[in-house]
Amino acid sequence: MGNISSYFMATMAAIFWGANFNLARPVLSEMGPYVAGASRYILAALIMVVITMIKKETIPLRHLKSYLTLGIAGVFGFNLFFFLGMQTSSAINGALIMALNPLLTAILGYFILKDIPTRKQLIAFPIGVAGVAIVVLGAGAHIEISIGDFYILLANLSWALYNVLVRKMMPKDVSGIASTAGIMTVGAAALTLVAILQGDSFIVPTISTGISLILMVIGGSVLSYLFWNASITKLGPSKAAIFMNLVPVTTMVIASIESLPPNHAQVLGAILVVSAVTFSSFSVSKSGSDKTIN
């Protein structure tokens, strides 16, 4: 039953993350990217702090350096570039670019943690990059990258950096809930500061936009983080990475329901990216090199 619950939580986290790409567009139709990012994580951080208090835990200031680093990389950096990118990138493009994250994380892990990628990971990485290139470039229809897709690439890099730094800097003597609350609080503060410096006005959204934002906060931020941290502790990063393939699949299904089905380039790119990540993840799992991340 333990593994079943872990599989369920990993699945739900990926589905919540996939839906974020579809929910971002209506939010950005009323709110600027800086205010959207700040609003999302002010609410998410408040929820996490309340959960921490209910569990009678505290966010230890002795780990402030770690929370600052992880909050800037994983919350501030990712969300800043995510919302800037989703102003012009399509939901499907954004999800497919982000689907390359497990392989990008493995590459950064080599440079930062000296983790040597497996031979299959090295084979999978250029295949995944080729899939993203097809998505971004439109299968050769035009040789250029949109500014939105470029920002999503930066968001992907920020999230990969966060994944690597978590293994190096996440406190081992603090619960995942308290640490997540600390990380989100730092990210929320940084996003708020940037929004203020940019002169963006915090607004009360309409009901439909507010619902989209709340869904991003509860599902795509709080529950996804809690579910992912819990599942990755049981399954290990390589097995959990396989579930990340559900992110672009979820985005595509929702986009199709919204009458925005993927084009041929996106379908071809999705096949290459998902295949590369699956191939790479299974190879690591078989090698027995799983490590635990809290």
C-alpha positions as protocol buffer text, in pm:
chain_id: "A"
residue {
  index: 1
  type: MET
  ca { x: 0 y: 0 z: 0 }
}
residue {
  index: 2
  type: GLY
  ca { x: 294 y: 233 z: 66 }
}
residue {
  index: 3
  type: ASN
  ca { x: 407 y: 227 z: -296 }
}
residue {
  index: 4
  type: ILE
  ca { x: 50 y: 263 z: -422 }
}
residue {
  index: 5
  type: SER
  ca { x: 2 y: 581 z: -220 }
}
residue {
  index: 6
  type: SER
  ca { x: 342 y: 709 z: -340 }
}
residue {
  index: 7
  type: TYR
  ca { x: 247 y: 642 z: -703 }
}
residue {
  index: 8
  type: PHE
  ca { x: -84 y: 820 z: -648 }
}
residue {
  index: 9
  type: MET
  ca { x: 84 y: 1126 z: -495 }
}
residue {
  index: 10
  type: ALA
  ca { x: 347 y: 1143 z: -773 }
}
residue {
  index: 11
  type: THR
  ca { x: 69 y: 1116 z: -1032 }
}
residue {
  index: 12
  type: MET
  ca { x: -139 y: 1392 z: -872 }
}
residue {
  index: 13
  type: ALA
  ca { x: 163 y: 1622 z: -836 }
}
residue {
  index: 14
  type: ALA
  ca { x: 241 y: 1584 z: -1207 }
}
residue {
  index: 15
  type: ILE
  ca { x: -123 y: 1643 z: -1303 }
}
residue {
  index: 16
  type: PHE
  ca { x: -139 y: 1958 z: -1088 }
}
residue {
  index: 17
  type: TRP
  ca { x: 181 y: 2088 z: -1246 }
}
residue {
  index: 18
  type: GLY
  ca { x: 51 y: 2011 z: -1596 }
}
residue {
  index: 19
  type: ALA
  ca { x: -268 y: 2205 z: -1527 }
}
residue {
  index: 20
  type: ASN
  ca { x: -64 y: 2509 z: -1421 }
}
residue {
  index: 21
  type: PHE
  ca { x: 28 y: 2580 z: -1782 }
}
residue {
  index: 22
  type: ASN
  ca { x: -338 y: 2597 z: -1882 }
}
residue {
  index: 23
  type: LEU
  ca { x: -439 y: 2799 z: -1574 }
}
residue {
  index: 24
  type: ALA
  ca { x: -163 y: 3057 z: -1623 }
}
residue {
  index: 25
  type: ARG
  ca { x: -317 y: 3212 z: -1935 }
}
residue {
  index: 26
  type: PRO
  ca { x: -647 y: 3330 z: -1780 }
}
residue {
  index: 27
  type: VAL
  ca { x: -455 y: 3459 z: -1477 }
}
residue {
  index: 28
  type: LEU
  ca { x: -220 y: 3659 z: -1701 }
}
residue {
  index: 29
  type: SER
  ca { x: -514 y: 3802 z: -1895 }
}
residue {
  index: 30
  type: GLU
  ca { x: -591 y: 4018 z: -1589 }
}
residue {
  index: 31
  type: MET
  ca { x: -270 y: 4026 z: -1385 }
}
residue {
  index: 32
  type: GLY
  ca { x: 83 y: 4118 z: -1483 }
}
residue {
  index: 33
  type: PRO
  ca { x: 344 y: 3840 z: -1466 }
}
residue {
  index: 34
  type: TYR
  ca { x: 516 y: 3988 z: -1160 }
}
residue {
  index: 35
  type: VAL
  ca { x: 195 y: 4031 z: -961 }
}
residue {
  index: 36
  type: ALA
  ca { x: 69 y: 3688 z: -1074 }
}
residue {
  index: 37
  type: GLY
  ca { x: 383 y: 3518 z: -942 }
}
residue {
  index: 38
  type: ALA
  ca { x: 381 y: 3717 z: -618 }
}
residue {
  index: 39
  type: SER
  ca { x: 9 y: 3659 z: -556 }
}
residue {
  index: 40
  type: ARG
  ca { x: 42 y: 3286 z: -616 }
}
residue {
  index: 41
  type: TYR
  ca { x: 320 y: 3239 z: -364 }
}
residue {
  index: 42
  type: ILE
  ca { x: 201 y: 3487 z: -103 }
}
residue {
  index: 43
  type: LEU
  ca { x: -109 y: 3270 z: -72 }
}
residue {
  index: 44
  type: ALA
  ca { x: 85 y: 2942 z: -99 }
}
residue {
  index: 45
  type: ALA
  ca { x: 338 y: 3051 z: 163 }
}
residue {
  index: 46
  type: LEU
  ca { x: 60 y: 3158 z: 401 }
}
residue {
  index: 47
  type: ILE
  ca { x: -107 y: 2817 z: 366 }
}
residue {
  index: 48
  type: MET
  ca { x: 222 y: 2636 z: 428 }
}
residue {
  index: 49
  type: VAL
  ca { x: 299 y: 2850 z: 734 }
}
residue {
  index: 50
  type: VAL
  ca { x: -47 y: 2774 z: 876 }
}
residue {
  index: 51
  type: ILE
  ca { x: 4 y: 2401 z: 815 }
}
residue {
  index: 52
  type: THR
  ca { x: 341 y: 2425 z: 988 }
}
residue {
  index: 53
  type: MET
  ca { x: 182 y: 2597 z: 1288 }
}
residue {
  index: 54
  type: ILE
  ca { x: -101 y: 2341 z: 1305 }
}
residue {
  index: 55
  type: LYS
  ca { x: 161 y: 2067 z: 1321 }
}
residue {
  index: 56
  type: LYS
  ca { x: 330 y: 2265 z: 1599 }
}
residue {
  index: 57
  type: GLU
  ca { x: 651 y: 2301 z: 1402 }
}
residue {
  index: 58
  type: THR
  ca { x: 869 y: 2606 z: 1339 }
}
residue {
  index: 59
  type: ILE
  ca { x: 1083 y: 2732 z: 1052 }
}
residue {
  index: 60
  type: PRO
  ca { x: 1435 y: 2734 z: 1199 }
}
residue {
  index: 61
  type: LEU
  ca { x: 1632 y: 3049 z: 1125 }
}
residue {
  index: 62
  type: ARG
  ca { x: 1958 y: 2856 z: 1152 }
}
residue {
  index: 63
  type: HIS
  ca { x: 1883 y: 2723 z: 802 }
}
residue {
  index: 64
  type: LEU
  ca { x: 1807 y: 3068 z: 659 }
}
residue {
  index: 65
  type: LYS
  ca { x: 2096 y: 3049 z: 412 }
}
residue {
  index: 66
  type: SER
  ca { x: 1962 y: 2726 z: 265 }
}
residue {
  index: 67
  type: TYR
  ca { x: 1607 y: 2860 z: 248 }
}
residue {
  index: 68
  type: LEU
  ca { x: 1727 y: 3180 z: 79 }
}
residue {
  index: 69
  type: THR
  ca { x: 1920 y: 2987 z: -186 }
}
residue {
  index: 70
  type: LEU
  ca { x: 1645 y: 2732 z: -252 }
}
residue {
  index: 71
  type: GLY
  ca { x: 1369 y: 2995 z: -239 }
}
residue {
  index: 72
  type: ILE
  ca { x: 1545 y: 3216 z: -495 }
}
residue {
  index: 73
  type: ALA
  ca { x: 1617 y: 2926 z: -732 }
}
residue {
  index: 74
  type: GLY
  ca { x: 1306 y: 2710 z: -694 }
}
residue {
  index: 75
  type: VAL
  ca { x: 1030 y: 2963 z: -626 }
}
residue {
  index: 76
  type: PHE
  ca { x: 1146 y: 3308 z: -731 }
}
residue {
  index: 77
  type: GLY
  ca { x: 1352 y: 3217 z: -1038 }
}
residue {
  index: 78
  type: PHE
  ca { x: 1117 y: 2952 z: -1168 }
}
residue {
  index: 79
  type: ASN
  ca { x: 796 y: 3152 z: -1122 }
}
residue {
  index: 80
  type: LEU
  ca { x: 939 y: 3479 z: -1252 }
}
residue {
  index: 81
  type: PHE
  ca { x: 1043 y: 3318 z: -1579 }
}
residue {
  index: 82
  type: PHE
  ca { x: 735 y: 3092 z: -1589 }
}
residue {
  index: 83
  type: PHE
  ca { x: 486 y: 3379 z: -1584 }
}
residue {
  index: 84
  type: LEU
  ca { x: 697 y: 3594 z: -1816 }
}
residue {
  index: 85
  type: GLY
  ca { x: 710 y: 3300 z: -2057 }
}
residue {
  index: 86
  type: MET
  ca { x: 343 y: 3213 z: -2040 }
}
residue {
  index: 87
  type: GLN
  ca { x: 252 y: 3561 z: -2161 }
}
residue {
  index: 88
  type: THR
  ca { x: 341 y: 3451 z: -2515 }
}
residue {
  index: 89
  type: SER
  ca { x: 427 y: 3079 z: -2506 }
}
residue {
  index: 90
  type: SER
  ca { x: 147 y: 2827 z: -2551 }
}
residue {
  index: 91
  type: ALA
  ca { x: 53 y: 2596 z: -2265 }
}
residue {
  index: 92
  type: ILE
  ca { x: 165 y: 2291 z: -2465 }
}
residue {
  index: 93
  type: ASN
  ca { x: 500 y: 2444 z: -2563 }
}
residue {
  index: 94
  type: GLY
  ca { x: 566 y: 2542 z: -2203 }
}
residue {
  index: 95
  type: ALA
  ca { x: 484 y: 2197 z: -2067 }
}
residue {
  index: 96
  type: LEU
  ca { x: 696 y: 2019 z: -2328 }
}
residue {
  index: 97
  type: ILE
  ca { x: 996 y: 2244 z: -2263 }
}
residue {
  index: 98
  type: MET
  ca { x: 963 y: 2174 z: -1891 }
}
residue {
  index: 99
  type: ALA
  ca { x: 931 y: 1799 z: -1956 }
}
residue {
  index: 100
  type: LEU
  ca { x: 1304 y: 1795 z: -2033 }
}
residue {
  index: 101
  type: ASN
  ca { x: 1373 y: 1886 z: -1669 }
}
residue {
  index: 102
  type: PRO
  ca { x: 1479 y: 1541 z: -1536 }
}
residue {
  index: 103
  type: LEU
  ca { x: 1754 y: 1519 z: -1798 }
}
residue {
  index: 104
  type: LEU
  ca { x: 1862 y: 1880 z: -1746 }
}
residue {
  index: 105
  type: THR
  ca { x: 1875 y: 1810 z: -1372 }
}
residue {
  index: 106
  type: ALA
  ca { x: 2106 y: 1514 z: -1436 }
}
residue {
  index: 107
  type: ILE
  ca { x: 2342 y: 1731 z: -1641 }
}
residue {
  index: 108
  type: LEU
  ca { x: 2356 y: 2004 z: -1375 }
}
residue {
  index: 109
  type: GLY
  ca { x: 2404 y: 1734 z: -1112 }
}
residue {
  index: 110
  type: TYR
  ca { x: 2725 y: 1636 z: -1286 }
}
residue {
  index: 111
  type: PHE
  ca { x: 2869 y: 1989 z: -1272 }
}
residue {
  index: 112
  type: ILE
  ca { x: 2749 y: 2076 z: -919 }
}
residue {
  index: 113
  type: LEU
  ca { x: 2740 y: 1744 z: -732 }
}
residue {
  index: 114
  type: LYS
  ca { x: 2985 y: 1550 z: -949 }
}
residue {
  index: 115
  type: ASP
  ca { x: 2716 y: 1287 z: -1012 }
}
residue {
  index: 116
  type: ILE
  ca { x: 2826 y: 1108 z: -1327 }
}
residue {
  index: 117
  type: PRO
  ca { x: 2534 y: 1061 z: -1572 }
}
residue {
  index: 118
  type: THR
  ca { x: 2474 y: 709 z: -1696 }
}
residue {
  index: 119
  type: ARG
  ca { x: 2543 y: 623 z: -2057 }
}
residue {
  index: 120
  type: LYS
  ca { x: 2168 y: 605 z: -2125 }
}
residue {
  index: 121
  type: GLN
  ca { x: 2117 y: 949 z: -1974 }
}
residue {
  index: 122
  type: LEU
  ca { x: 2382 y: 1088 z: -2208 }
}
residue {
  index: 123
  type: ILE
  ca { x: 2208 y: 921 z: -2502 }
}
residue {
  index: 124
  type: ALA
  ca { x: 1865 y: 1044 z: -2391 }
}
residue {
  index: 125
  type: PHE
  ca { x: 1964 y: 1408 z: -2339 }
}
residue {
  index: 126
  type: PRO
  ca { x: 2026 y: 1504 z: -2706 }
}
residue {
  index: 127
  type: ILE
  ca { x: 1709 y: 1316 z: -2806 }
}
residue {
  index: 128
  type: GLY
  ca { x: 1509 y: 1519 z: -2554 }
}
residue {
  index: 129
  type: VAL
  ca { x: 1676 y: 1841 z: -2670 }
}
residue {
  index: 130
  type: ALA
  ca { x: 1584 y: 1752 z: -3029 }
}
residue {
  index: 131
  type: GLY
  ca { x: 1221 y: 1706 z: -2922 }
}
residue {
  index: 132
  type: VAL
  ca { x: 1216 y: 2046 z: -2752 }
}
residue {
  index: 133
  type: ALA
  ca { x: 1384 y: 2204 z: -3056 }
}
residue {
  index: 134
  type: ILE
  ca { x: 1111 y: 2066 z: -3281 }
}
residue {
  index: 135
  type: VAL
  ca { x: 844 y: 2208 z: -3050 }
}
residue {
  index: 136
  type: VAL
  ca { x: 1010 y: 2549 z: -3022 }
}
residue {
  index: 137
  type: LEU
  ca { x: 1112 y: 2583 z: -3386 }
}
residue {
  index: 138
  type: GLY
  ca { x: 792 y: 2438 z: -3530 }
}
residue {
  index: 139
  type: ALA
  ca { x: 953 y: 2142 z: -3707 }
}
residue {
  index: 140
  type: GLY
  ca { x: 1163 y: 2372 z: -3922 }
}
residue {
  index: 141
  type: ALA
  ca { x: 880 y: 2604 z: -4023 }
}
residue {
  index: 142
  type: HIS
  ca { x: 1083 y: 2898 z: -3892 }
}
residue {
  index: 143
  type: ILE
  ca { x: 1430 y: 2911 z: -3743 }
}
residue {
  index: 144
  type: GLU
  ca { x: 1367 y: 3128 z: -3443 }
}
residue {
  index: 145
  type: ILE
  ca { x: 1269 y: 3097 z: -3080 }
}
residue {
  index: 146
  type: SER
  ca { x: 995 y: 3310 z: -2928 }
}
residue {
  index: 147
  type: ILE
  ca { x: 1075 y: 3517 z: -2622 }
}
residue {
  index: 148
  type: GLY
  ca { x: 810 y: 3325 z: -2431 }
}
residue {
  index: 149
  type: ASP
  ca { x: 970 y: 2989 z: -2506 }
}
residue {
  index: 150
  type: PHE
  ca { x: 1309 y: 3136 z: -2410 }
}
residue {
  index: 151
  type: TYR
  ca { x: 1173 y: 3242 z: -2069 }
}
residue {
  index: 152
  type: ILE
  ca { x: 1029 y: 2892 z: -2015 }
}
residue {
  index: 153
  type: LEU
  ca { x: 1375 y: 2752 z: -2092 }
}
residue {
  index: 154
  type: LEU
  ca { x: 1514 y: 2978 z: -1818 }
}
residue {
  index: 155
  type: ALA
  ca { x: 1236 y: 2860 z: -1584 }
}
residue {
  index: 156
  type: ASN
  ca { x: 1336 y: 2501 z: -1663 }
}
residue {
  index: 157
  type: LEU
  ca { x: 1698 y: 2581 z: -1583 }
}
residue {
  index: 158
  type: SER
  ca { x: 1594 y: 2740 z: -1251 }
}
residue {
  index: 159
  type: TRP
  ca { x: 1391 y: 2435 z: -1153 }
}
residue {
  index: 160
  type: ALA
  ca { x: 1671 y: 2196 z: -1250 }
}
residue {
  index: 161
  type: LEU
  ca { x: 1911 y: 2402 z: -1038 }
}
residue {
  index: 162
  type: TYR
  ca { x: 1665 y: 2382 z: -748 }
}
residue {
  index: 163
  type: ASN
  ca { x: 1638 y: 2004 z: -782 }
}
residue {
  index: 164
  type: VAL
  ca { x: 2015 y: 1972 z: -761 }
}
residue {
  index: 165
  type: LEU
  ca { x: 2056 y: 2220 z: -474 }
}
residue {
  index: 166
  type: VAL
  ca { x: 1781 y: 2045 z: -274 }
}
residue {
  index: 167
  type: ARG
  ca { x: 2004 y: 1738 z: -250 }
}
residue {
  index: 168
  type: LYS
  ca { x: 2293 y: 1952 z: -132 }
}
residue {
  index: 169
  type: MET
  ca { x: 2126 y: 2211 z: 91 }
}
residue {
  index: 170
  type: MET
  ca { x: 1789 y: 2084 z: 219 }
}
residue {
  index: 171
  type: PRO
  ca { x: 1815 y: 2057 z: 601 }
}
residue {
  index: 172
  type: LYS
  ca { x: 1807 y: 1698 z: 721 }
}
residue {
  index: 173
  type: ASP
  ca { x: 1698 y: 1781 z: 1077 }
}
residue {
  index: 174
  type: VAL
  ca { x: 1378 y: 1966 z: 978 }
}
residue {
  index: 175
  type: SER
  ca { x: 1050 y: 1828 z: 843 }
}
residue {
  index: 176
  type: GLY
  ca { x: 974 y: 1871 z: 476 }
}
residue {
  index: 177
  type: ILE
  ca { x: 666 y: 2078 z: 561 }
}
residue {
  index: 178
  type: ALA
  ca { x: 860 y: 2334 z: 768 }
}
residue {
  index: 179
  type: SER
  ca { x: 1137 y: 2357 z: 509 }
}
residue {
  index: 180
  type: THR
  ca { x: 887 y: 2397 z: 224 }
}
residue {
  index: 181
  type: ALA
  ca { x: 717 y: 2676 z: 419 }
}
residue {
  index: 182
  type: GLY
  ca { x: 1052 y: 2851 z: 464 }
}
residue {
  index: 183
  type: ILE
  ca { x: 1144 y: 2814 z: 97 }
}
residue {
  index: 184
  type: MET
  ca { x: 804 y: 2939 z: -22 }
}
residue {
  index: 185
  type: THR
  ca { x: 816 y: 3236 z: 217 }
}
residue {
  index: 186
  type: VAL
  ca { x: 1153 y: 3345 z: 76 }
}
residue {
  index: 187
  type: GLY
  ca { x: 1026 y: 3306 z: -280 }
}
residue {
  index: 188
  type: ALA
  ca { x: 707 y: 3497 z: -206 }
}
residue {
  index: 189
  type: ALA
  ca { x: 902 y: 3785 z: -51 }
}
residue {
  index: 190
  type: ALA
  ca { x: 1138 y: 3806 z: -351 }
}
residue {
  index: 191
  type: LEU
  ca { x: 853 y: 3794 z: -603 }
}
residue {
  index: 192
  type: THR
  ca { x: 665 y: 4063 z: -410 }
}
residue {
  index: 193
  type: LEU
  ca { x: 971 y: 4288 z: -402 }
}
residue {
  index: 194
  type: VAL
  ca { x: 1019 y: 4259 z: -778 }
}
residue {
  index: 195
  type: ALA
  ca { x: 650 y: 4328 z: -842 }
}
residue {
  index: 196
  type: ILE
  ca { x: 671 y: 4645 z: -630 }
}
residue {
  index: 197
  type: LEU
  ca { x: 991 y: 4759 z: -803 }
}
residue {
  index: 198
  type: GLN
  ca { x: 827 y: 4701 z: -1140 }
}
residue {
  index: 199
  type: GLY
  ca { x: 537 y: 4923 z: -1033 }
}
residue {
  index: 200
  type: ASP
  ca { x: 276 y: 4653 z: -1095 }
}
residue {
  index: 201
  type: SER
  ca { x: -51 y: 4701 z: -909 }
}
residue {
  index: 202
  type: PHE
  ca { x: -193 y: 4420 z: -696 }
}
residue {
  index: 203
  type: ILE
  ca { x: -555 y: 4375 z: -802 }
}
residue {
  index: 204
  type: VAL
  ca { x: -858 y: 4177 z: -694 }
}
residue {
  index: 205
  type: PRO
  ca { x: -921 y: 3941 z: -987 }
}
residue {
  index: 206
  type: THR
  ca { x: -1260 y: 3853 z: -1130 }
}
residue {
  index: 207
  type: ILE
  ca { x: -1425 y: 3536 z: -1003 }
}
residue {
  index: 208
  type: SER
  ca { x: -1311 y: 3318 z: -1298 }
}
residue {
  index: 209
  type: THR
  ca { x: -953 y: 3443 z: -1281 }
}
residue {
  index: 210
  type: GLY
  ca { x: -956 y: 3415 z: -903 }
}
residue {
  index: 211
  type: ILE
  ca { x: -1062 y: 3051 z: -931 }
}
residue {
  index: 212
  type: SER
  ca { x: -774 y: 2983 z: -1173 }
}
residue {
  index: 213
  type: LEU
  ca { x: -529 y: 3150 z: -934 }
}
residue {
  index: 214
  type: ILE
  ca { x: -662 y: 2957 z: -631 }
}
residue {
  index: 215
  type: LEU
  ca { x: -632 y: 2630 z: -825 }
}
residue {
  index: 216
  type: MET
  ca { x: -269 y: 2717 z: -903 }
}
residue {
  index: 217
  type: VAL
  ca { x: -208 y: 2798 z: -536 }
}
residue {
  index: 218
  type: ILE
  ca { x: -373 y: 2493 z: -380 }
}
residue {
  index: 219
  type: GLY
  ca { x: -313 y: 2230 z: -647 }
}
residue {
  index: 220
  type: GLY
  ca { x: -13 y: 2356 z: -841 }
}
residue {
  index: 221
  type: SER
  ca { x: 180 y: 2489 z: -542 }
}
residue {
  index: 222
  type: VAL
  ca { x: 85 y: 2352 z: -198 }
}
residue {
  index: 223
  type: LEU
  ca { x: -46 y: 2001 z: -276 }
}
residue {
  index: 224
  type: SER
  ca { x: 199 y: 1939 z: -560 }
}
residue {
  index: 225
  type: TYR
  ca { x: 499 y: 2027 z: -340 }
}
residue {
  index: 226
  type: LEU
  ca { x: 370 y: 1816 z: -49 }
}
residue {
  index: 227
  type: PHE
  ca { x: 277 y: 1520 z: -270 }
}
residue {
  index: 228
  type: TRP
  ca { x: 601 y: 1534 z: -468 }
}
residue {
  index: 229
  type: ASN
  ca { x: 825 y: 1557 z: -162 }
}
residue {
  index: 230
  type: ALA
  ca { x: 640 y: 1265 z: 1 }
}
residue {
  index: 231
  type: SER
  ca { x: 648 y: 1044 z: -309 }
}
residue {
  index: 232
  type: ILE
  ca { x: 1010 y: 1114 z: -400 }
}
residue {
  index: 233
  type: THR
  ca { x: 1117 y: 1014 z: -49 }
}
residue {
  index: 234
  type: LYS
  ca { x: 963 y: 669 z: -100 }
}
residue {
  index: 235
  type: LEU
  ca { x: 1029 y: 613 z: -470 }
}
residue {
  index: 236
  type: GLY
  ca { x: 1359 y: 792 z: -521 }
}
residue {
  index: 237
  type: PRO
  ca { x: 1419 y: 1062 z: -785 }
}
residue {
  index: 238
  type: SER
  ca { x: 1465 y: 831 z: -1084 }
}
residue {
  index: 239
  type: LYS
  ca { x: 1136 y: 645 z: -1043 }
}
residue {
  index: 240
  type: ALA
  ca { x: 953 y: 968 z: -958 }
}
residue {
  index: 241
  type: ALA
  ca { x: 1096 y: 1133 z: -1272 }
}
residue {
  index: 242
  type: ILE
  ca { x: 893 y: 895 z: -1487 }
}
residue {
  index: 243
  type: PHE
  ca { x: 575 y: 1055 z: -1355 }
}
residue {
  index: 244
  type: MET
  ca { x: 692 y: 1393 z: -1485 }
}
residue {
  index: 245
  type: ASN
  ca { x: 589 y: 1266 z: -1827 }
}
residue {
  index: 246
  type: LEU
  ca { x: 231 y: 1322 z: -1715 }
}
residue {
  index: 247
  type: VAL
  ca { x: 292 y: 1699 z: -1705 }
}
residue {
  index: 248
  type: PRO
  ca { x: 281 y: 1760 z: -2083 }
}
residue {
  index: 249
  type: VAL
  ca { x: 18 y: 1488 z: -2128 }
}
residue {
  index: 250
  type: THR
  ca { x: -210 y: 1665 z: -1879 }
}
residue {
  index: 251
  type: THR
  ca { x: -151 y: 2000 z: -2046 }
}
residue {
  index: 252
  type: MET
  ca { x: -230 y: 1855 z: -2389 }
}
residue {
  index: 253
  type: VAL
  ca { x: -551 y: 1689 z: -2269 }
}
residue {
  index: 254
  type: ILE
  ca { x: -675 y: 2011 z: -2106 }
}
residue {
  index: 255
  type: ALA
  ca { x: -575 y: 2215 z: -2413 }
}
residue {
  index: 256
  type: SER
  ca { x: -766 y: 1974 z: -2637 }
}
residue {
  index: 257
  type: ILE
  ca { x: -1074 y: 2008 z: -2417 }
}
residue {
  index: 258
  type: GLU
  ca { x: -1035 y: 2384 z: -2460 }
}
residue {
  index: 259
  type: SER
  ca { x: -1029 y: 2332 z: -2840 }
}
residue {
  index: 260
  type: LEU
  ca { x: -654 y: 2400 z: -2859 }
}
residue {
  index: 261
  type: PRO
  ca { x: -518 y: 2057 z: -2960 }
}
residue {
  index: 262
  type: PRO
  ca { x: -143 y: 2006 z: -3019 }
}
residue {
  index: 263
  type: ASN
  ca { x: -6 y: 2055 z: -3369 }
}
residue {
  index: 264
  type: HIS
  ca { x: 209 y: 1800 z: -3553 }
}
residue {
  index: 265
  type: ALA
  ca { x: 536 y: 1952 z: -3433 }
}
residue {
  index: 266
  type: GLN
  ca { x: 419 y: 1943 z: -3071 }
}
residue {
  index: 267
  type: VAL
  ca { x: 307 y: 1580 z: -3100 }
}
residue {
  index: 268
  type: LEU
  ca { x: 640 y: 1477 z: -3255 }
}
residue {
  index: 269
  type: GLY
  ca { x: 834 y: 1674 z: -2995 }
}
residue {
  index: 270
  type: ALA
  ca { x: 626 y: 1520 z: -2716 }
}
residue {
  index: 271
  type: ILE
  ca { x: 703 y: 1169 z: -2837 }
}
residue {
  index: 272
  type: LEU
  ca { x: 1077 y: 1239 z: -2841 }
}
residue {
  index: 273
  type: VAL
  ca { x: 1085 y: 1417 z: -2503 }
}
residue {
  index: 274
  type: VAL
  ca { x: 865 y: 1166 z: -2319 }
}
residue {
  index: 275
  type: SER
  ca { x: 1054 y: 872 z: -2471 }
}
residue {
  index: 276
  type: ALA
  ca { x: 1390 y: 1022 z: -2375 }
}
residue {
  index: 277
  type: VAL
  ca { x: 1286 y: 1090 z: -2014 }
}
residue {
  index: 278
  type: THR
  ca { x: 1130 y: 744 z: -1975 }
}
residue {
  index: 279
  type: PHE
  ca { x: 1435 y: 573 z: -2126 }
}
residue {
  index: 280
  type: SER
  ca { x: 1666 y: 768 z: -1898 }
}
residue {
  index: 281
  type: SER
  ca { x: 1458 y: 715 z: -1583 }
}
residue {
  index: 282
  type: PHE
  ca { x: 1426 y: 340 z: -1628 }
}
residue {
  index: 283
  type: SER
  ca { x: 1798 y: 314 z: -1691 }
}
residue {
  index: 284
  type: VAL
  ca { x: 1878 y: 487 z: -1359 }
}
residue {
  index: 285
  type: SER
  ca { x: 1622 y: 281 z: -1172 }
}
residue {
  index: 286
  type: LYS
  ca { x: 1777 y: -42 z: -1293 }
}
residue {
  index: 287
  type: SER
  ca { x: 2123 y: 73 z: -1195 }
}
residue {
  index: 288
  type: GLY
  ca { x: 2011 y: 110 z: -835 }
}
residue {
  index: 289
  type: SER
  ca { x: 2140 y: 464 z: -802 }
}
residue {
  index: 290
  type: ASP
  ca { x: 1824 y: 611 z: -649 }
}
residue {
  index: 291
  type: LYS
  ca { x: 1882 y: 867 z: -377 }
}
residue {
  index: 292
  type: THR
  ca { x: 1636 y: 1017 z: -135 }
}
residue {
  index: 293
  type: ILE
  ca { x: 1535 y: 1381 z: -145 }
}
residue {
  index: 294
  type: ASN
  ca { x: 1328 y: 1529 z: 136 }
}
